[in-house]
């Protein structure tokens, strides 16, 4: 009788339910979008009850679509949008406010206040990440300061403050609120060296560690759920991971030095750095990858604001092309114009430069530059930004990158993937399927339940790109990129993060 793992991928835009078969492949999928609640201040929220309703709807849909016997679901797993914060009644699970989405910067004044108190560096050393309103801590602090029900629950000892995973686990399984190491490490409240909630960091944000969930391994048994009666018997929920960490595990990046890049609207680059924390002063952050069977692994991570968004800018704002799919053919047929670079600092530069005052430029213009050449420069700037992060991670972790494992829509672009391989002087590997965030926790759950044998789970690579560029040409092109970056930095190109 075949056995299936039901993996829930609760992302920023929607919730997917995906069935993985007993060989680790995707058998069926059903997804439902939820509303993005954005006000005129740009504050972003999600309705938690809508998300949970959609979770059950997605499970119902995938079971119906697949035609399997629900009794053949052997276990469940969750991946979730990271840093999105929710405060709730730990007895009933009722939220006191909408979930505040990771994109929302309403906690900026709180972070500024903490920085003015001289605590920013201590927070970075403890949690591995710079003080920022985009992490959960400032969002939870805002709820405590502005939502009366949260204050009264806290006073009565009934408040829980968490990321989305802990709330979903509670709604599905009940019991004591629980989270896991990867999600905890992104809250800006967790000491990644002692592996405990940091009482001092919590205090700076006006939070009490007792309001936070228990933290443990990512592959432990979180409880049992029948998904509101959709399964005939409760199944074990046996793995939880933040979405980027799920993709890292799904890509097979379990050894130190293995690295993946996700190409989306923005991009995330993650490198496994092993079971001891390393810290970089050059613009990348340190987080926990996961905890598995009593051992934690750490990662370097860098996030970029404008990668796929650059191609969307060509389509929607300057209308240079009508569809993103035009970009590859134009870039492939464009003339190579030495010195032509597009630096997409539309709202400053993120990792590794962290210069909010920088603004974008196109430099190296000549009469040889037309539409195709500008599109090529836009494609190339995506690969240059990824290369910036990979080079810093290589240097600070002491690992050489032999292969970059990639995912996201842009991996269908042969020109971009080949150029990425050339710039890095490394193989670029595109996986055979795209459900990577969900696959990581699904694999962990299947291993814990004995459905998968570790030796039998093999990554399937659809396409591999190998470098073709000479070292001299690579150095010339990348040196020109750093020169272009120097033109937009307000400190004259001497940012600490610059490679």
C-alpha positions in Angstrom: 0.0 0.0 0.0 1.6 3.4 -1.0 2.2 5.9 1.7 2.1 9.7 1.3 3.5 12.7 3.2 1.1 15.7 3.2 3.2 18.9 3.2 1.7 22.3 3.8 3.6 25.2 2.2 2.1 28.4 3.9 3.8 31.2 1.9 3.4 35.0 1.7 0.9 34.8 -1.2 -1.0 31.6 -0.5 -1.2 28.1 1.0 -0.4 24.9 -0.9 -1.1 21.3 0.1 1.3 18.9 -1.6 1.3 15.1 -1.5 4.7 13.5 -1.8 4.8 9.8 -2.7 6.9 7.1 -1.1 9.7 7.8 -3.5 9.8 11.5 -2.5 8.2 12.8 -5.7 5.3 15.3 -6.0 2.1 13.3 -6.5 -0.5 16.1 -6.4 -0.9 19.7 -5.3 -3.7 22.2 -4.6 -3.2 25.8 -3.5 -5.4 28.7 -2.5 -4.4 32.4 -2.3 -5.1 34.7 0.6 -5.6 38.5 0.7 -2.8 40.9 1.1 -4.2 43.5 3.6 -2.2 46.7 2.8 -3.2 50.1 4.1 -2.3 53.6 2.9 0.8 53.6 5.1 2.1 50.5 3.3 1.6 48.3 6.4 1.0 44.7 5.4 -1.1 42.1 7.2 -2.7 38.7 6.7 -5.9 37.4 8.3 -4.8 34.3 10.2 -8.3 32.7 10.2 -8.4 33.1 6.4 -5.1 31.3 6.1 -6.1 28.4 8.4 -9.4 28.1 6.5 -7.4 28.0 3.2 -5.0 25.4 4.7 -7.9 23.0 5.3 -9.4 23.9 1.9 -6.1 23.1 0.2 -5.9 19.8 2.0 -9.4 18.9 1.0 -8.6 19.9 -2.6 -5.4 17.9 -2.9 -7.0 14.8 -1.4 -9.9 15.1 -3.9 -7.6 15.9 -6.9 -5.2 13.0 -6.1 -7.9 10.3 -5.7 -5.9 8.6 -2.9 -7.4 7.0 0.1 -6.9 9.6 2.9 -5.9 6.7 5.2 -2.7 6.4 3.1 -1.4 9.8 4.4 1.3 8.5 6.8 2.4 11.9 8.1 2.4 15.7 7.7 4.9 18.5 7.5 4.8 22.4 7.3 6.9 25.0 5.7 6.0 28.7 6.4 6.7 32.3 5.5 9.4 33.5 7.8 9.4 36.5 10.2 5.7 37.1 9.8 4.5 37.5 13.4 1.3 36.7 15.2 0.1 37.1 18.9 -2.6 34.8 20.2 -4.4 33.3 23.1 -2.3 30.2 24.1 -5.4 28.5 25.5 -7.9 29.0 22.6 -5.6 29.9 19.7 -7.6 33.0 18.9 -5.4 35.7 17.4 -5.4 39.1 19.1 -4.6 40.9 15.8 -4.0 40.1 12.2 -0.6 38.6 11.4 2.0 41.2 10.6 3.8 40.2 7.4 7.6 40.1 7.1 7.4 42.9 4.5 5.8 45.3 6.9 8.2 47.9 8.4 5.8 49.3 11.1 8.3 48.5 13.8 10.9 50.9 12.4 10.4 53.5 15.2 10.8 50.7 17.8 14.1 49.6 16.2 15.3 53.2 16.1 14.5 53.6 19.8 16.5 50.4 20.7 19.4 51.5 18.5 19.5 54.9 20.3 19.8 53.0 23.5 23.0 51.4 22.2 21.7 47.8 22.0 22.0 47.1 18.2 25.4 45.5 18.2 24.5 43.3 21.2 21.4 42.1 19.3 23.4 41.3 16.2 26.0 39.3 18.2 23.3 37.3 20.0 20.8 36.7 17.2 23.2 36.8 14.2 21.1 39.4 12.3 21.2 43.2 12.3 18.5 45.1 14.1 15.6 45.5 11.6 11.9 46.0 11.6 11.5 43.2 9.1 12.1 40.5 11.7 9.4 39.3 14.1 10.6 41.0 17.3 9.7 44.6 16.4 6.3 43.4 15.0 5.5 41.6 18.2 6.6 44.7 20.2 4.3 46.8 18.1 1.4 44.5 18.9 2.2 44.7 22.7 2.3 48.5 22.5 -0.8 49.0 20.4 -3.3 46.2 20.9 -5.2 46.2 24.2 -6.2 42.6 24.1 -2.5 41.6 23.9 -1.7 43.6 27.0 -4.5 42.1 29.0 -3.6 38.5 27.9 0.0 39.1 28.7 -0.9 40.3 32.2 -3.1 37.2 32.7 -0.3 34.8 31.5 -2.3 33.7 28.5 -0.4 35.3 25.6 1.7 33.6 23.0 3.9 35.5 20.5 5.2 33.5 17.6 5.9 33.0 13.9 3.2 31.4 11.8 4.4 27.9 12.2 3.8 27.7 15.9 0.2 29.0 15.5 -0.6 26.6 12.7 0.9 23.7 14.7 -1.3 24.7 17.7 -4.4 25.0 15.5 -3.8 21.5 14.0 -2.5 19.6 17.1 -3.2 21.6 20.2 -0.9 21.2 23.2 1.9 23.5 24.3 3.0 26.1 21.7 6.0 24.9 19.8 8.4 26.1 17.1 11.7 24.9 15.8 15.3 26.3 15.5 15.1 27.7 12.0 12.0 29.8 12.6 13.2 30.9 16.0 16.5 32.1 14.6 14.7 34.6 12.3 12.7 36.3 15.1 15.6 38.5 16.4 14.8 37.1 19.9 16.8 33.8 19.8 20.4 33.4 20.9 21.9 31.3 18.1 24.9 30.3 20.2 23.1 29.2 23.4 20.0 27.9 21.5 17.7 29.7 23.9 15.4 32.7 23.8 17.6 35.6 24.7 16.1 37.3 27.8 18.1 40.5 27.3 17.0 40.8 23.7 13.4 40.1 24.6 13.6 42.8 27.3 14.7 45.4 24.8 11.6 44.7 22.7 9.4 44.7 25.8 8.7 41.0 25.5 8.9 38.2 28.1 10.5 34.8 27.1 7.6 33.0 28.8 5.3 34.4 26.0 7.3 32.5 23.3 6.9 28.9 22.1 9.1 26.0 23.2 12.0 25.5 20.7 13.2 22.1 19.5 14.3 20.0 16.6 12.8 20.6 13.2 12.1 16.9 12.6 10.5 16.0 16.0 7.0 14.9 16.5 4.9 18.1 17.0 1.7 16.2 17.5 -1.1 14.5 15.6 -3.8 16.0 13.3 -6.7 14.8 11.2 -6.9 18.3 9.5 -10.4 19.0 10.8 -11.8 15.5 10.1 -10.3 15.2 6.5 -8.3 12.2 7.5 -9.9 9.1 9.1 -7.3 9.0 11.9 -4.9 11.7 13.1 -1.5 11.6 11.4 1.8 12.6 12.9 3.0 16.1 12.1 6.7 15.3 12.1 8.6 18.3 10.6 8.5 22.1 10.4 10.9 24.5 8.6 10.8 28.1 7.5 10.4 28.2 3.7 13.9 29.2 2.7 15.3 26.5 5.1 13.0 24.0 3.6 14.3 24.8 0.1 17.9 24.4 1.4 17.2 20.9 2.7 15.1 20.1 -0.4 18.1 21.0 -2.5 20.3 18.6 -0.5 22.5 21.3 1.0 23.2 19.3 4.2 27.0 19.4 4.0 29.1 22.5 5.0 29.9 24.6 2.0 26.8 23.6 0.0 24.8 26.5 -1.2 21.6 27.5 -2.9 20.1 30.6 -4.5 16.4 31.3 -5.0 15.5 33.6 -7.9 12.3 35.3 -7.3 11.1 39.0 -7.2 14.1 39.3 -4.8 16.6 36.6 -4.1 17.9 34.6 -1.1 21.3 33.0 -1.1 22.0 30.5 1.7 25.2 28.5 2.5 25.4 25.7 5.0 28.3 26.5 7.3 28.2 23.5 9.6 27.4 23.0 13.3 29.3 26.0 14.7 28.2 29.6 14.2 30.4 31.9 12.1 29.9 35.6 11.9 30.6 38.0 8.9 31.1 41.7 9.1 30.6 42.0 5.3 26.8 42.2 4.9 25.6 38.6 5.3 23.8 37.3 8.3 24.0 34.1 10.4 21.0 31.9 11.1 20.2 28.4 12.0 19.5 26.0 9.1 17.6 23.5 11.2 17.9 21.1 14.1 17.8 17.4 13.3 18.1 14.6 15.8 19.7 16.8 18.4 22.2 18.6 16.2 21.9 22.1 14.7 23.4 23.4 11.5 24.1 27.1 10.8 23.8 29.1 7.6 25.1 32.3 6.1 22.2 34.1 4.3 22.0 37.2 2.1 18.8 38.7 0.7 18.5 40.9 -2.4 15.6 43.3 -3.1 15.8 43.5 -6.9 16.5 40.5 -9.0 13.4 39.3 -10.9 11.9 42.7 -10.0 14.4 44.2 -12.4 12.8 42.3 -15.4 9.4 43.3 -14.1 10.6 47.0 -14.1 11.5 46.6 -17.8 7.9 45.3 -18.5 5.7 47.3 -16.2 7.5 50.7 -15.7 9.6 51.5 -18.7 7.8 49.2 -21.1 10.9 48.2 -22.9 9.6 44.6 -23.3 6.0 43.3 -23.2 6.6 40.1 -21.4 9.4 38.8 -19.1 9.8 35.8 -21.4 11.2 38.1 -24.1 14.3 38.9 -22.0 16.2 35.7 -22.6 16.1 35.9 -26.4 17.0 39.6 -26.5 19.9 39.1 -24.0 21.3 36.2 -26.0 21.3 38.2 -29.3 22.5 41.5 -27.8 25.9 42.9 -28.6 28.5 42.7 -25.9 29.2 46.3 -24.9 32.2 46.5 -22.6 31.6 48.6 -19.5 27.8 48.5 -19.8 26.2 47.8 -16.3 22.8 48.4 -14.7 22.9 48.8 -11.0 19.3 48.3 -9.6 19.5 50.4 -6.5 15.9 51.5 -6.9 15.4 51.8 -3.2 19.0 51.6 -2.0 21.2 48.5 -2.0 20.7 45.5 0.3 23.2 42.8 1.0 26.1 43.0 1.1 26.4 46.8 0.7 23.5 47.9 2.9 23.4 51.5 1.6 19.8 52.8 1.8 20.9 56.1 0.1 22.2 54.5 -3.1 20.3 55.0 -6.3 20.3 53.0 -9.5 22.3 53.8 -12.6 23.0 52.6 -16.1 26.7 53.3 -16.9 28.8 52.7 -20.0 26.2 53.9 -22.5 27.3 54.4 -26.1 25.6 54.4 -29.6 26.1 50.6 -29.6 23.5 50.3 -26.8 19.9 49.6 -27.9 17.0 47.8 -26.4 18.6 44.3 -26.5 21.8 45.6 -24.8 19.8 47.2 -22.0 17.8 44.0 -21.4 21.1 42.1 -21.3 22.5 44.5 -18.7 19.3 43.9 -16.6 19.7 40.1 -16.9 23.4 40.3 -16.0 22.9 42.5 -12.9 20.9 39.6 -11.4 23.9 37.3 -11.7 26.3 40.0 -10.5 24.3 40.5 -7.3 24.2 36.8 -6.5 28.0 36.6 -7.2 28.6 39.4 -4.6 27.0 37.3 -1.9 28.5 34.0 -2.9 32.0 35.5 -2.9 31.6 36.9 0.6 30.2 33.6 1.9 33.2 31.7 0.3 35.7 34.0 1.9 34.1 34.2 5.4 33.2 30.5 5.7 36.4 29.2 4.1 34.6 27.0 1.5 35.0 27.0 -2.2 31.8 26.7 -4.1 31.9 23.9 -6.6 28.2 24.0 -7.4 25.3 26.5 -6.9 21.9 24.9 -6.5 19.2 27.2 -7.8 15.4 27.4 -7.8 12.8 29.9 -8.8 11.2 31.1 -12.1 14.3 32.6 -13.5 16.1 29.2 -13.6 14.2 28.7 -16.9 16.3 31.4 -18.4 19.3 29.7 -20.1 21.2 32.9 -20.8 21.0 34.0 -17.1 21.9 30.6 -15.7 24.9 30.2 -18.1 26.1 33.7 -17.2 25.8 32.9 -13.5 27.9 29.8 -14.0 30.5 31.8 -15.9 30.7 34.6 -13.2 31.1 32.1 -10.3 33.3 29.7 -12.2 31.1 27.0 -10.8 28.4 24.5 -11.9 24.9 25.8 -11.6 22.3 23.0 -11.0 18.6 23.4 -11.7 16.4 20.8 -10.0 13.9 18.6 -11.8 10.9 20.0 -9.8 10.0 23.3 -8.2 8.2 22.5 -4.9 11.4 22.9 -2.9 10.1 24.8 0.2 7.6 22.0 0.8 10.0 19.2 -0.1 12.5 19.9 2.7 10.1 19.3 5.7 8.3 16.5 3.7 11.7 14.6 3.3 12.4 15.2 7.0 9.0 13.8 8.0 9.3 10.8 5.7 12.8 10.0 7.1 11.5 10.3 10.7 8.6 7.9 9.9 10.7 5.4 8.0 9.0 6.0 4.7 12.2 7.2 3.1 15.7 5.7 3.5 18.3 8.5 3.6 20.5 6.7 1.1 17.5 6.4 -1.3 16.6 10.1 -1.4 18.5 11.5 -4.4 18.3 15.0 -5.9 17.2 15.0 -9.4 18.9 17.7 -11.5 17.1 18.8 -14.7 19.9 21.0 -16.1 23.5 21.6 -15.2 25.4 24.7 -16.5 29.2 24.6 -16.6 31.5 27.7 -16.8 32.8 28.6 -20.2 34.3 32.1 -19.6 38.1 32.6 -19.3 39.4 33.8 -15.9 40.7 37.0 -17.5 37.3 37.8 -19.0 35.6 36.9 -15.7 37.9 39.3 -13.7 37.4 42.1 -16.2 33.6 41.8 -16.1 33.3 41.5 -12.3 35.8 44.3 -11.7 33.7 46.5 -13.9 30.6 45.6 -11.9 32.4 46.6 -8.6 33.4 49.9 -10.3 29.7 50.5 -11.2 28.6 49.8 -7.6 31.2 52.3 -6.4 29.5 55.0 -8.5 26.2 54.6 -6.6 27.3 54.2 -3.0 27.0 57.4 -1.1 30.2 56.7 0.8 32.3 56.5 -2.4 32.3 52.7 -2.8 34.0 51.8 0.4 31.1 49.9 2.0 32.2 47.2 4.5 30.2 44.7 2.5 31.9 45.3 -0.8 33.8 42.2 -1.9 
